[in-house]
Amino acid sequence: MHIIIFRNRLKPDAVADYTGWADRMSALARTMPGYVSHKGFTAADGERVTIVEFESEEAMRGWATHPEHVAAKQKGRAEFYTEYSLQICTEQRATRFTAD
């Protein structure tokens, strides 16, 4: 499993336009081979965090190089974000619990 942790802050005037792009990227990600899941969170201080899971490095690279995603990343740097960081992680071990 490969996990992407994307942390960012939006420019205040970019929120409305960003939402449409984010919705499109969310829908597109779900169609990618090897996609597992993604979920986003916004902290009280405005930082946004998205966690994305792919089955393999190959699947993750397919997402990273998809032409629509490449265009969205370029637009994000130019128009949406005041800052961001990206971490790519490989799952070493996983433990899960579900109560009855």
VEXROTOR-919793 format. One record per residue: y, z, x of N, C-alpha, C in turn; residue number from 1; chain. Coordinates in nm, 4 decimals. Layout:
<atoms>
Y / Z / X / Y / Z / X / Y / Z / X / NUM / A
...
</atoms>
This chain:
<atoms>
-0.1173 / 0.0000 / 0.0839 / 0.0000 / 0.0000 / 0.0000 / 0.1241 / 0.0000 / 0.0888 / 1 / A
0.2200 / -0.0830 / 0.0542 / 0.3490 / -0.0869 / 0.1231 / 0.4557 / -0.0424 / 0.0242 / 2 / A
0.5427 / 0.0438 / 0.0701 / 0.6432 / 0.1057 / -0.0157 / 0.7812 / 0.0774 / 0.0413 / 3 / A
0.8692 / 0.0327 / -0.0442 / 1.0078 / 0.0062 / -0.0077 / 1.0932 / 0.1137 / -0.0728 / 4 / A
1.1766 / 0.1779 / 0.0056 / 1.2732 / 0.2744 / -0.0471 / 1.4110 / 0.2142 / -0.0228 / 5 / A
1.4780 / 0.1803 / -0.1323 / 1.6088 / 0.1155 / -0.1256 / 1.7137 / 0.2108 / -0.1808 / 6 / A
1.8001 / 0.2593 / -0.0937 / 1.9072 / 0.3527 / -0.1316 / 2.0390 / 0.2777 / -0.1243 / 7 / A
2.1255 / 0.2985 / -0.2231 / 2.2516 / 0.2264 / -0.2233 / 2.3579 / 0.2971 / -0.3057 / 8 / A
2.4798 / 0.2526 / -0.2853 / 2.5946 / 0.2954 / -0.3659 / 2.6677 / 0.1691 / -0.4089 / 9 / A
2.7053 / 0.1660 / -0.5359 / 2.7740 / 0.0496 / -0.5915 / 2.9247 / 0.0650 / -0.5846 / 10 / A
2.9925 / -0.0477 / -0.5712 / 3.1370 / -0.0507 / -0.5886 / 3.1648 / -0.0217 / -0.7363 / 11 / A
3.2636 / 0.0605 / -0.7675 / 3.2895 / 0.0972 / -0.9074 / 3.3107 / -0.0222 / -1.0005 / 12 / A
3.3745 / -0.1270 / -0.9515 / 3.4024 / -0.2418 / -1.0371 / 3.2859 / -0.3410 / -1.0455 / 13 / A
3.1733 / -0.3115 / -0.9814 / 3.0598 / -0.4032 / -0.9782 / 2.9481 / -0.3658 / -1.0748 / 14 / A
2.9577 / -0.2514 / -1.1389 / 2.8461 / -0.1990 / -1.2189 / 2.8008 / -0.2963 / -1.3277 / 15 / A
2.8925 / -0.3523 / -1.4038 / 2.8547 / -0.4409 / -1.5149 / 2.7812 / -0.5651 / -1.4645 / 16 / A
2.8335 / -0.6320 / -1.3638 / 2.7692 / -0.7519 / -1.3102 / 2.6368 / -0.7168 / -1.2424 / 17 / A
2.6347 / -0.6054 / -1.1728 / 2.5134 / -0.5609 / -1.1045 / 2.3983 / -0.5414 / -1.2030 / 18 / A
2.4263 / -0.4847 / -1.3183 / 2.3213 / -0.4541 / -1.4157 / 2.2436 / -0.5792 / -1.4557 / 19 / A
2.3127 / -0.6872 / -1.4811 / 2.2445 / -0.8122 / -1.5160 / 2.1554 / -0.8629 / -1.4045 / 20 / A
2.2060 / -0.8578 / -1.2823 / 2.1264 / -0.9008 / -1.1668 / 2.0066 / -0.8086 / -1.1462 / 21 / A
2.0280 / -0.6795 / -1.1599 / 1.9185 / -0.5831 / -1.1412 / 1.8099 / -0.6038 / -1.2455 / 22 / A
1.8493 / -0.6285 / -1.3691 / 1.7500 / -0.6539 / -1.4741 / 1.6676 / -0.7784 / -1.4418 / 23 / A
1.7317 / -0.8833 / -1.3936 / 1.6615 / -1.0061 / -1.3576 / 1.5666 / -0.9818 / -1.2409 / 24 / A
1.6107 / -0.9087 / -1.1390 / 1.5245 / -0.8820 / -1.0238 / 1.4063 / -0.7939 / -1.0644 / 25 / A
1.4291 / -0.7008 / -1.1545 / 1.3216 / -0.6149 / -1.2035 / 1.2138 / -0.6982 / -1.2731 / 26 / A
1.2563 / -0.7890 / -1.3594 / 1.1611 / -0.8757 / -1.4298 / 1.0881 / -0.9672 / -1.3317 / 27 / A
1.1604 / -1.0212 / -1.2354 / 1.1000 / -1.1109 / -1.1363 / 0.9986 / -1.0367 / -1.0495 / 28 / A
1.0330 / -0.9168 / -1.0060 / 0.9414 / -0.8390 / -0.9211 / 0.8068 / -0.8197 / -0.9903 / 29 / A
0.8096 / -0.7938 / -1.1195 / 0.6848 / -0.7703 / -1.1946 / 0.5918 / -0.8922 / -1.1949 / 30 / A
0.6456 / -1.0113 / -1.1683 / 0.5640 / -1.1330 / -1.1695 / 0.5060 / -1.1660 / -1.0324 / 31 / A
0.5462 / -1.0932 / -0.9305 / 0.5055 / -1.1267 / -0.7944 / 0.3607 / -1.0865 / -0.7680 / 32 / A
0.2832 / -1.1726 / -0.7025 / 0.1477 / -1.1346 / -0.6647 / 0.1506 / -1.0112 / -0.5752 / 33 / A
0.0642 / -0.9148 / -0.6027 / 0.0569 / -0.7935 / -0.5219 / 0.1537 / -0.6851 / -0.5618 / 34 / A
0.2388 / -0.7118 / -0.6611 / 0.3315 / -0.6094 / -0.7103 / 0.2512 / -0.4974 / -0.7755 / 35 / A
0.2895 / -0.3727 / -0.7491 / 0.2248 / -0.2571 / -0.8105 / 0.3191 / -0.1892 / -0.9095 / 36 / A
0.4370 / -0.1492 / -0.8622 / 0.5314 / -0.0807 / -0.9508 / 0.6675 / -0.0696 / -0.8844 / 37 / A
0.7656 / -0.0335 / -0.9651 / 0.8962 / 0.0053 / -0.9119 / 0.9653 / 0.0950 / -1.0137 / 38 / A
1.0517 / 0.1795 / -0.9610 / 1.1256 / 0.2722 / -1.0451 / 1.2554 / 0.3062 / -0.9750 / 39 / A
1.3626 / 0.3160 / -1.0532 / 1.4929 / 0.3480 / -0.9965 / 1.5486 / 0.4782 / -1.0503 / 40 / A
1.6302 / 0.5412 / -0.9694 / 1.6918 / 0.6693 / -1.0036 / 1.8369 / 0.6669 / -0.9575 / 41 / A
1.9221 / 0.7390 / -1.0294 / 2.0608 / 0.7549 / -0.9873 / 2.0911 / 0.9036 / -0.9777 / 42 / A
2.1378 / 0.9471 / -0.8619 / 2.1715 / 1.0879 / -0.8385 / 2.3085 / 1.1197 / -0.8980 / 43 / A
2.3350 / 1.2469 / -0.9139 / 2.4627 / 1.2931 / -0.9698 / 2.5818 / 1.2455 / -0.8868 / 44 / A
2.5619 / 1.2266 / -0.7562 / 2.6726 / 1.1825 / -0.6706 / 2.6877 / 1.0303 / -0.6656 / 45 / A
2.6092 / 0.9592 / -0.7471 / 2.6210 / 0.8142 / -0.7549 / 2.5254 / 0.7355 / -0.6678 / 46 / A
2.4543 / 0.8029 / -0.5783 / 2.3572 / 0.7294 / -0.4969 / 2.2434 / 0.6816 / -0.5864 / 47 / A
2.2022 / 0.5590 / -0.5632 / 2.0917 / 0.4994 / -0.6389 / 1.9731 / 0.4830 / -0.5442 / 48 / A
1.8532 / 0.5087 / -0.5954 / 1.7317 / 0.4943 / -0.5151 / 1.6304 / 0.4160 / -0.5981 / 49 / A
1.5750 / 0.3130 / -0.5380 / 1.4674 / 0.2368 / -0.6015 / 1.3463 / 0.2428 / -0.5104 / 50 / A
1.2317 / 0.2743 / -0.5694 / 1.1048 / 0.2792 / -0.4969 / 1.0184 / 0.1645 / -0.5494 / 51 / A
0.9739 / 0.0784 / -0.4582 / 0.8954 / -0.0389 / -0.4957 / 0.7632 / -0.0338 / -0.4196 / 52 / A
0.6540 / -0.0621 / -0.4888 / 0.5214 / -0.0607 / -0.4263 / 0.4567 / -0.1993 / -0.4361 / 53 / A
0.4025 / -0.2439 / -0.3230 / 0.3254 / -0.3672 / -0.3169 / 0.1898 / -0.3375 / -0.2537 / 54 / A
0.0895 / -0.4147 / -0.2924 / -0.0471 / -0.3941 / -0.2425 / -0.0608 / -0.4201 / -0.0931 / 55 / A
0.0207 / -0.5094 / -0.0388 / 0.0026 / -0.5501 / 0.1007 / 0.1362 / -0.5903 / 0.1621 / 56 / A
0.1345 / -0.6020 / 0.2933 / 0.2537 / -0.6497 / 0.3636 / 0.2836 / -0.7942 / 0.3241 / 57 / A
0.1797 / -0.8742 / 0.3081 / 0.1978 / -1.0135 / 0.2671 / 0.2679 / -1.0219 / 0.1312 / 58 / A
0.2260 / -0.9385 / 0.0366 / 0.2886 / -0.9378 / -0.0962 / 0.4344 / -0.8939 / -0.0865 / 59 / A
0.4595 / -0.7927 / -0.0052 / 0.5958 / -0.7434 / 0.0131 / 0.6846 / -0.8523 / 0.0743 / 60 / A
0.6322 / -0.9258 / 0.1706 / 0.7094 / -1.0337 / 0.2332 / 0.7357 / -1.1469 / 0.1334 / 61 / A
0.6391 / -1.1709 / 0.0448 / 0.6610 / -1.2707 / -0.0596 / 0.7810 / -1.2355 / -0.1458 / 62 / A
0.7943 / -1.1083 / -0.1779 / 0.9093 / -1.0606 / -0.2540 / 1.0381 / -1.0728 / -0.1723 / 63 / A
1.0314 / -1.0306 / -0.0487 / 1.1506 / -1.0314 / 0.0366 / 1.2059 / -1.1719 / 0.0573 / 64 / A
1.1196 / -1.2721 / 0.0547 / 1.1623 / -1.4086 / 0.0835 / 1.1711 / -1.4969 / -0.0407 / 65 / A
1.1468 / -1.4411 / -0.1583 / 1.1594 / -1.5204 / -0.2809 / 1.3044 / -1.5694 / -0.2924 / 66 / A
1.3261 / -1.6975 / -0.3192 / 1.4629 / -1.7520 / -0.3194 / 1.5611 / -1.6783 / -0.4121 / 67 / A
1.5180 / -1.6392 / -0.5301 / 1.6088 / -1.5664 / -0.6207 / 1.6419 / -1.4281 / -0.5654 / 68 / A
1.5433 / -1.3635 / -0.5033 / 1.5681 / -1.2317 / -0.4464 / 1.6600 / -1.2431 / -0.3240 / 69 / A
1.6412 / -1.3469 / -0.2442 / 1.7294 / -1.3696 / -0.1291 / 1.8733 / -1.3879 / -0.1774 / 70 / A
1.8938 / -1.4650 / -0.2832 / 2.0290 / -1.4851 / -0.3383 / 2.0867 / -1.3540 / -0.3907 / 71 / A
2.0036 / -1.2720 / -0.4555 / 2.0503 / -1.1426 / -0.5069 / 2.0908 / -1.0498 / -0.3927 / 72 / A
2.0138 / -1.0514 / -0.2835 / 2.0488 / -0.9673 / -0.1686 / 2.1825 / -1.0100 / -0.1082 / 73 / A
2.2042 / -1.1396 / -0.0986 / 2.3308 / -1.1890 / -0.0451 / 2.4473 / -1.1489 / -0.1348 / 74 / A
2.4283 / -1.1627 / -0.2654 / 2.5330 / -1.1242 / -0.3608 / 2.5580 / -0.9740 / -0.3533 / 75 / A
2.4530 / -0.8962 / -0.3380 / 2.4676 / -0.7515 / -0.3273 / 2.5534 / -0.7107 / -0.2095 / 76 / A
2.5273 / -0.7700 / -0.0938 / 2.6076 / -0.7385 / 0.0251 / 2.7528 / -0.7822 / 0.0072 / 77 / A
2.7729 / -0.8957 / -0.0569 / 2.9079 / -0.9506 / -0.0716 / 2.9881 / -0.8826 / -0.1823 / 78 / A
2.9200 / -0.8424 / -0.2919 / 2.9945 / -0.8010 / -0.4103 / 2.9596 / -0.6646 / -0.4691 / 79 / A
2.8372 / -0.6152 / -0.4502 / 2.7943 / -0.4977 / -0.5254 / 2.7981 / -0.3662 / -0.4491 / 80 / A
2.7557 / -0.3654 / -0.3244 / 2.7307 / -0.2401 / -0.2539 / 2.8438 / -0.1983 / -0.1615 / 81 / A
2.8695 / -0.0678 / -0.1605 / 2.9561 / -0.0125 / -0.0567 / 2.8711 / 0.0239 / 0.0646 / 82 / A
2.7437 / 0.0523 / 0.0396 / 2.6481 / 0.0812 / 0.1473 / 2.5069 / 0.0742 / 0.0914 / 83 / A
2.4111 / 0.0509 / 0.1814 / 2.2709 / 0.0621 / 0.1429 / 2.1859 / 0.0850 / 0.2658 / 84 / A
2.0642 / 0.1351 / 0.2414 / 1.9644 / 0.1458 / 0.3472 / 1.8301 / 0.1074 / 0.2869 / 85 / A
1.7451 / 0.0552 / 0.3703 / 1.6148 / 0.0076 / 0.3279 / 1.5112 / 0.0649 / 0.4232 / 86 / A
1.4088 / 0.1273 / 0.3689 / 1.2987 / 0.1788 / 0.4499 / 1.1694 / 0.1144 / 0.3999 / 87 / A
1.0901 / 0.0649 / 0.4923 / 0.9604 / 0.0063 / 0.4613 / 0.8550 / 0.1016 / 0.5149 / 88 / A
0.7670 / 0.1460 / 0.4281 / 0.6676 / 0.2471 / 0.4643 / 0.5278 / 0.1971 / 0.4298 / 89 / A
0.4297 / 0.2460 / 0.5023 / 0.2897 / 0.2183 / 0.4732 / 0.2238 / 0.3481 / 0.4285 / 90 / A
0.1564 / 0.3413 / 0.3170 / 0.0905 / 0.4609 / 0.2649 / -0.0231 / 0.5031 / 0.3588 / 91 / A
-0.0175 / 0.6253 / 0.4037 / -0.1211 / 0.6786 / 0.4913 / -0.2296 / 0.7509 / 0.4124 / 92 / A
-0.1866 / 0.8174 / 0.3063 / -0.2800 / 0.8922 / 0.2228 / -0.2110 / 0.9125 / 0.0894 / 93 / A
-0.2895 / 0.9188 / -0.0172 / -0.2313 / 0.9418 / -0.1504 / -0.3156 / 1.0466 / -0.2226 / 94 / A
-0.2481 / 1.1356 / -0.2901 / -0.3135 / 1.2363 / -0.3724 / -0.2458 / 1.2339 / -0.5079 / 95 / A
-0.3236 / 1.2377 / -0.6126 / -0.2680 / 1.2352 / -0.7469 / -0.3310 / 1.3448 / -0.8314 / 96 / A
-0.2561 / 1.3960 / -0.9269 / -0.3039 / 1.4980 / -1.0201 / -0.2540 / 1.4624 / -1.1589 / 97 / A
-0.3393 / 1.4731 / -1.2558 / -0.3004 / 1.4545 / -1.3956 / -0.3642 / 1.5678 / -1.4757 / 98 / A
-0.2831 / 1.6448 / -1.5445 / -0.3343 / 1.7540 / -1.6282 / -0.4028 / 1.6970 / -1.7515 / 99 / A
-0.4974 / 1.7704 / -1.8039 / -0.5690 / 1.7248 / -1.9250 / -0.4795 / 1.7182 / -2.0445 / 100 / A
</atoms>
